[in-house]
Amino acid sequence: MISMRSSTLRPPLAVTLAFTCSALLAMIPCYALAQGKTVCNVRSYGAKGDGVVKDTHAIQSAIDACEEKGGGTVLLAAGTYLSAPIVLKSHINLQLEKGATLLGSQDQADYPEISEFRAPGRQALVSATGAQNVSITGEGVIDGAGDSWWTMARSYRGSGAMGSSHTRPRLVVFDHCQHVLVEGVTIQNSPMWQLVPYYTDDVTIRNVKVLAPANSPNTDAIDPFSSSNVIIDHAYADVGDDDIAIKSGEPGSAGPDSPSRNITISDCTFLHGHGLSIGSEIAGGAQNITAEHIRFDGTGNGIRVKANRDRGNDVGNLVFRDIQMKDVKNALVISEYYPRIAPKGEVASAPITRLTPHFHDITIENLTATGSTSAGAIFGLPEAPVTGVVLNNVHISAIHGLTISYAQVQGTKVQVEASQGPSIMDLAGAKASF
């Protein structure tokens, strides 16, 4: 039905016909376009779009009817569609026109408790499981109305952790899917993580905005989790936690866990948030990740690769290039001590286990950062030093310099300007050459 790698999905034809034939089509639940594609308008199934009456049943009925006809577009025209969770199916394109908002119900009982990502959770507002050729497109909005969930989370320490007894739903989840496209839409105000491909292959996320208040807990924008062949292009994130976090396994995982690999992130802008992260839940590892042409403005962190002895694995072949940072608190963090950046006091070597992080082959080039509090830190474990870090044409201006410990780092054209203390400080186990 849909070419996931095409530069334009082309539902505008369906939209044009919907407007020119609106009087007739309002009476027809599903109609076939000339090229054989089916469009199911949720209003034809009873959706009000008034933001008051719950349209869950109507939207799900349109999805199910469209699937029965072999797939097609489920159309949300302009309006506000209040809804409990809905489930997408194979060969379905959820099309939100400009002016359309899918608004999550604020009744917490509408989100069933489920096992999600091998841990207690709640059903996402929009999800698909085991689906192929599934997409969300258009110029509309998916709004999780997360304020009441954030209030709850603030009252329970650790409620954002996987396995918490105080669970919150994520907003959009693709679970074990293939050939996924999310394009053009705004995704905002999730109770927790906002857009999550989980064990999903061939994902394109393009021209999206992901928004949440800066103080909203755990509202990661985009979290590829044990997913492969992912493109994130022209994403704009302004959220309360990681702007992007690449994950692959929960803390203390008994396994097995699949890695996240072959991920390209390009031409993105990050405002509030914790920056571009690999980890910290990375028990399956992560390989072959490229991030380029990224602008950070006021984020808590810039580039961050993070894990600890209870959640690590092989993480390598990472490339970050053409990066601009302004007023980022910590420009560069590569640490195997999460949630800390640096260990507290001296750290003894520990036995290597399946969850020991191994960070290697990390290239950072053409990076400029101004106005940072800290240039950053590269901290490996004594039993698993960080190896193969290459800095090329890196310029960072910060209050505090760059600290290196149990890490092998080499650099060319590296300039770190620190207004307080040394520009670059080598601690135990550092092997640095600039």
TINUVO-981257 format. One record per residue: residue in one letter; x, y, z of N, C-alpha, C in turn. Coordinates in steps of 0.05 Angstrom, whole numbers, plus 5000, padded with zeros to 4 digits. Layout:
// TINUVO-981257
aXYZXYZXYZ ...
// end
This chain:
// TINUVO-981257
m501649765000500050005000501750265000 i503850265017505350505021508250455016 s509650625002512550604999513850755022 m514950615041515950745065518450915060 r519850875038522251025033521851245013 s519451285004518951504985519051765000 s519851974986520152234999517452365006 t515352284992512652394997510652164997 l508952155018507151935020504751955001 r503952204994501852264975499052204984 p498352255010495452245015493952495006 p495352714996493852944987491652884967 l491952684950489852614931487352534945 a487652374966485352284982484052524995 v485652715005484552945019483053124999 t484253154975482953324955480153204947 l480052944942477552824935475552844958 a476552824983474852835006473453105008 f474853315001473653585002471753624979 t472553554955470853614931468353444931 c468353214944466053034945464953004973 s465353214990464753175018461853105024 a459953225009457153165014456552875010 l457552754988457052474983458552295002 l461152355006462852175022462052165051 a460852375061459952365089457952145094 m456652045073454751835076455951555070 i458551545063459751295055462051235075 p461851025090463850965110466650935098 c466950785078469550745064469150785034 y470950925021470750954992473450894980 a473350794955475850724941476550944922 l479151024922480151214903480651084876 a481151244856481551144829483750924828 q485850964844488050774843487650534861 g485250514873484550274888485050294918 k485950524928486450554956483850634971 t483550534995481150585010481550805030 v479650985033479651185054477151155071 c477651135097475551115117475551365134 n473451525131473251775147471951705174 v473351775196472251695222469551815228 r468952045216466352165221464051985209 s464751835189462651655178462051425196 y463751385216463251175236462251285263 g461551545262460251665286462051845302 a464451905293466152085308465052365308 k465052495331464052775332466252975328 g468552925338470753115334470353375349 d468753355372468153605386469853635412 g471653445417473253465441471853405467 v469353325466467753265490466952975491 v465652885469464852605467467152425460 k467552205473469752025466469151885440 d471051915421470851805394472351545391 t473051415413474751175411473550965393 h470950895398469650675383469550745354 a468950995347468751065319471451055305 i473551145318476151135305477050845302 q476650675323477550405320475850255299 s473350315297471650195277472550265249 a473450515245474450595219477050445213 i478750415232481250265228480649975221 d478849845236478249565231476949525203 a475149715196473849695170475849725147 c477649915151479749965130481549715127 e482249595150483849355148482449125133 e479849095138478248885125478248925095 k478549165085478549225057481349205045 g483249105061486049075051487849305058 g486849495074488549725082487749975068 g488850195078488250455066488750675087 t487350895083487751135100485351165118 v485851195144483851265163484151565168 l482051715160482252005158480952145182 l482552315195481452505215481552785204 a479252885196479053155186479253345210 a479253605204479653805225477553765247 g478553785272476853745295478553635318 t477353605342478753495364477353235372 y478853015370477752745374478752635400 l477052655420477752555447477652245446 s479652115457479851825453481351695475 a480451455482482051255497483951115477 p485550925485487450795467486150675442 i487550705420486750575394489050415384 v488450215367490550035357490550035327 l492850105315493250105286493749815277 k493249765251493549505239495349525215 s496049305203497749295179496449445156 h498049575140497149715116495249945122 i495450065146493750285153495450535155 n494450755143495651025147493651185162 l494451265187492751445203493451735194 q491551865180492152125168490652335185 l492252515197491052735212491452995196 e489153095186489253335170490053575187 k490853785175491454035189488954125204 g489254185230486954255246485754025261 a486753775256485753545270487553485294 t486253425317487753345341486553085352 l488252885356487452645370488252695399 l486352735417486852815444486352585463 g488352515478488152295497486252355520 s484652155527482852185550484452245575 q483352415592484552475618483652285640 d481852095633481051895652483151675652 q484651655674486851465675485951175673 a483451125681482350855679481950765650 d482150955631481850875603484350745592 y486550745607489050635598489650375613 p488950145602489149895617492049835625 e492349715648495049615656495749375640 i498149375628499049155611501949105617 s502948885606505848835606506948945580 e508649145582509749275559512849295562 f514249225542517149225542518249055566 r516948825570517748635591517548755619 a515748945623515449065649512549165652 p511649215676508949325679508749595665 g506449635652506049885638503049935634 r502450125617499650185609499550215579 q497250155568496950165539497250445529 a498750475508499250735495496750845482 l496551105478494251215464494151115436 v496351095422496450985395498550765395 s497850525386499750315385499250135361 a501249975354501049765334502949545343 t502049295341503549065349503748865326 g506148795318506448605296505348695270 a505148945265503949055241506149115220 q505349115195507149185173505949415157 n507649575145506749795128504649965143 v505450085165503650245181504750525184 s503050725183504050995183502151195197 i503351415206501851635216502851885202 t501152025188501952245171500052485174 g500852705162499152945161500253175176 e498653385180499553625193498053655220 g496753445230495253465254496953405279 v495553365301496853345328495853095342 i497652955355496952745375497852855402 d495852895419496353025445495652835468 g497552775484497152575506495852685531 a495452955532494153075556495452965582 g498052985584499552845605499652975632 d498453205635498853365660498253215685 s496053065686495352925711497252695717 w498352575695500352365699502952485709 w503652715700506152845710505952915739 t503553005747503153065775503452815792 m502352595783502652345797505552255798 a507052285776509752195775511552355794 r511052615796512652785814512252705843 s510052575850509552505878510752235885 y511752085865512851825871515651815859 r517651815876520451795866520851535851 g522151555829522651315813520351215796 s518251375794515851285778516451285748 g518651405740519351395711520851145703 a521750995723523450765717521750535706 m522850375688521550135678521049945702 g518749835703518049655725516949795749 s516550055747515350205769512550115775 s511750125800508950055807507050275801 h508050515795506450745788506850805758 t505450645742505950645714504450875699 r505650955677504351155659504451055631 p502451125615502551035587504451205570 r505651075550507051225530504951325510 l505851485490503851615473503451455447 v505651405432505551255407507651035408 v506750785405508550555407508150365383 f510350295369510350095349511949855360 d510649635365511749405379512049175359 h514549095354515148875335513848915308 c514149165297512949225271515149245250 q514249265225516049295202514949505183 h516749665172516049865152514150065164 v515250245180513750445194514450725185 l512550895181512951175174511351355192 v512751555204511351775218512352035206 e510552185194511352415179509452645182 g510652885188509053135187507653215212 v506953025229505253075252506753205275 t505153315294506153405319505253215341 i507153115357506552935379507253075405 q505453085424505953255447504553155472 n505753245495504553215521503952925529 s505852755522505452475530505752445561 p504252255573504652205601507552115607 m508851975587511551875590512951895564 w514551695555515851715530513851755507 q514651905487512652005467512451825442 l514651765429514551605404516651385406 v515751135407517550915413517250685393 p519150655375519350405359520750195377 y519349975383520449765400520649505384 y523149405383523649165366522349185339 t522849415327521549475301523749535280 d523249445256525249465234524149635211 d525949805200525249975178523350195186 v524350395199522750615210523750875199 t521951045189522551315180520851505197 i522251695210520851905225521852165213 r520052315200520952535184519152775188 n520353015191518853265193516753265215 v517653175238515753165261516653365282 k514753455298515253605322514353445346 v516053435367515353295392515653495415 l513453545429513453765448512453675475 a513453795496512453765524513753985540 p512554065562513754265580516554175590 a518254365594521054295602521154155629 n519054185645519054055672517353795672 s516553705649514953465649516753215651 p516253035670518052815675517952595654 n520352505645520652275628519252295602 t518952535591517552575566519552565543 d521152355541523052315519521452355493 a522752485473521452535448521252285431 i523652175423523751945405525651735417 d524751495422526351285435526351025418 p528151005399528350745385529450535406 f528050315409528650125430529049855416 s531449745416532049495403530949485375 s531349705361530249735334532549785314 s532049715289534149735268533149865243 n535149975229534550115203532550335207 v533450525223531750755232532851005220 i531151165208531851435199530151635214 i531551825227530252055241531252305227 d529452435212530352655195528552905200 h529853135204528353385208526353355231 a527353265254525653255278526253505295 y524153615307524353845325523353755351 a525053765372524253665398524653875419 d522653915436522754105458521153975480 v522553835498521253645517522453665544 g521653485562522553485590524753275596 d525453115576527552905581529152875555 d530152635549531852605526530352685500 d531752845484530552915458530552665440 i532652515440532652245428534252065448 a533151835453534651635469534451365456 i536751265448536950995436537350795458 k535550595459535550405481535550115471 s535949925489535849645480535649445502 g534849525526534449325547534349455574 e532549365591532149495617534349435636 p534649595657536649545678536249275690 g538449125695538248865708537048655690 s536948695664535748515646536948235647 a535248035648536247755646536747665618 g535847835598536247775570534347555560 p534547485535536347625515535147895507 d536948065497536148335488537348375460 s535748485442536848545415537948825415 p540048875399541149145398539449335382 s540049585385539149785366541449835347 r540949835321543149865302542149985276 n544150095261543650215235541550445237 i542350645253540550875258541851135248 t540451285233541351545222539551765232 i540851965244539352205255540552445241 s538852605228539952825212538153065213 d539453305211538053555208535853595229 c536653565254534753585276535353835293 t533353935307533654155326532554075353 f534154115374533354035401533554285419 l531354345432531254575451531454465479 h529254505495529354385522529554085519 g530653955539530953665539533753595548 h534253335549536753235559538753155537 g538053235512539953195490539552935475 l541652875460541652635443543152415458 s541752205466542851995484542951725470 i545051575476545051285472545151165499 g543051025507542750925534540651085549 s540351055575542150885591541350585590 e538750525584537850245583538850125557 i541250005558542549915533543649635536 a542049465550543049185555543349015531 g542149095508542448955483544649065466 g545749295473547849425457546749605436 a548549745422547749925400550149965382 q549749935356551849955337550950105311 n552950225299552550355272550450575274 i551150785289549351005293550751265283 t549451415266550551665256548551885262 a549652105273548052345278549552585266 e548152725248549552945235547653175230 h548853415228547353665224545253695246 i546153695271544353725293544953985307 r542754125315543054375330541754345358 f543354405378542454405406542354685416 d540154765428539855035438538555025466 g540255045487539255045514538554785526 t539454565514538954295526540654255550 g539854065567541453995590544053855583 n543953695562546353555552546353585521 g548653545510548853525481548953235473 i551353135467551752855460552252695486 r550752485490551052325514550852025508 v552951885515552951585514553151495542 k551251335552551051295581550151005587 a551250895608550450635618551650605646 n551350365657552550285682552949985682 r554049875703554649595704552049425704 d549749535709547249385710545649405684 r546649535664544949595640546549625614 g548949525613550649585589550949345571 n552449385549553149185530555049315510 d555449195487557149305466555849545453 v557249765454556250015441558550135425 g558250135399560450225383559650295354 n561650405340561350505313559250735313 l559950935329558251165331559651405318 v558151555302559251795289557352025294 f558552245305557052495309558652715293 r557252835274558753035258556953275252 d558253505248556953755241554853825262 i555853875286554153915310554554205320 q552354345325552454615336551054615363 m552354725383551154735410551355025421 k549055115432549055375445547755345473 d549155435493548155435521547255165529 v548754965522548254685531549854645557 k548654535577549954505603552454325601 n552154085591554353895588554553825558 a556653915545556853885516557253595508 l559053455522559753185513560053005538 v558352795539558552615562558552325551 i560752185557560951895551561651775578 s559651645590560051555618558851275622 e560351105636559450845644558650835674 y557851075684557151095713554351205717 y552651195696549951315698548451205723 p546951365738546151645732548151865738 r550451795749552551995753554152025727 i555452245724557352275702560052165710 a561052235734563552135744563051975769 p564851785775564451635800565051805824 k563951715846564451865871566851725885 g569051855885571451745897572751545878 e574751395889576051195873574250955868 v574550835845572850605837574650365832 a573950145845575449895841574349745816 s576049595804575149425782573249215792 a571249145775569148955782569148725761 p568048495768567848285748566248365724 i567048265701565648315676563248125674 t560848235668558448075665557148135638 r554948015632553548065607552548355606 l552348485629551348765629553548975632 t556048885630558249075631558249245605 p558249505607558349665583561149665570 h561149645544563649665528563249875506 f564250115511563950335492566450355475 h566150365449568550365431567950495404 d569950595391569750705364567650915362 i568251135374566351365375567851605363 t566751705341567951935327566152175329 i567452405337565952655339567552855323 e566352975303567753165286566053395278 n567453625274566053865267563953945287 l564753965312562954045334563854315345 t561854495348562354755360560354785383 a561354845407559554895430560355155444 t558455325449559055575463557055605487 g558055725508556255785531555655545548 s557355335547556855095563557755135592 t556554995610557554985638559954805639 s559754575626561954385625562454285597 a565054275589565754165563565053875562 g565153735586564253465587566153275601 a565553015597567152815611566952555595 i569152405595569352145583570351955605 f568551795616569251625639568551335633 g570651175631570150885629570550745655 l569850495656570250325680573050215680 p574250165703576950045704577049785689 e574849625691574849365678573949375648 a572949605640571949635612572449925603 p574850005599575450285590574050345563 v573450595559572450685534574850695514 t574450595490576650585471575850705444 g577850795430577450885402575751135400 v576051325419574651585416576351765399 v575251875378576652055360575152325359 l576652545366575552805365576952955342 n575453065324576653205301575153465296 n576653685297575553945293573354005313 v574053985339572154025361572954275376 h570954455379571454715392569254755413 i570154765439568154785461569055015479 s567255195485567655405504565755365527 a567055345552565455265575566655385600 i565255365622566355445648568455245657 h567654985655569454765664570354605639 g572654485641573854345618572854065615 l574353915599573753635592575453455610 t574153265623575453075641575352795629 i577652655630577952395618579052195638 s577751955640578751755658578051475646 y579951295648579651025637578351035609 a579751195592578851225565581151285547 q581051185522583051225502581951435482 v583151665481582051885465584352005449 q583852055423585752205407584352425392 g585652645388584352865375586053025357 t584853155337586053345319584453595317 k585753825320584354075319582254085341 v583054015365581254025389581954275405 q579954445409580354685425578254695447 v579054675472577254695494578054945510 e576355135513576855375528575255365554 a576555355577575255345603575855595618 s573855725628574355975643575155915672 q574755665681575555595708576955315706 g579355295716580755045717581954965690 p583154725689584554635665582554585642 s583454625618581754575595581254275591 i583354115594583053825592584553705616 m583153535630584353405654584253105651 d586652985652586952695651587052575679 l585252385685585252255711586251965707 a585751805727586751525726585751385701 g587551235688586851075665586551215639 a587051485639586751635615589051595596 k588451555570590451535549589551735527 a590451985530589452195512591852315497 s591452365471593352505455591952705437 f592852955439591653175423593753325409 
// end
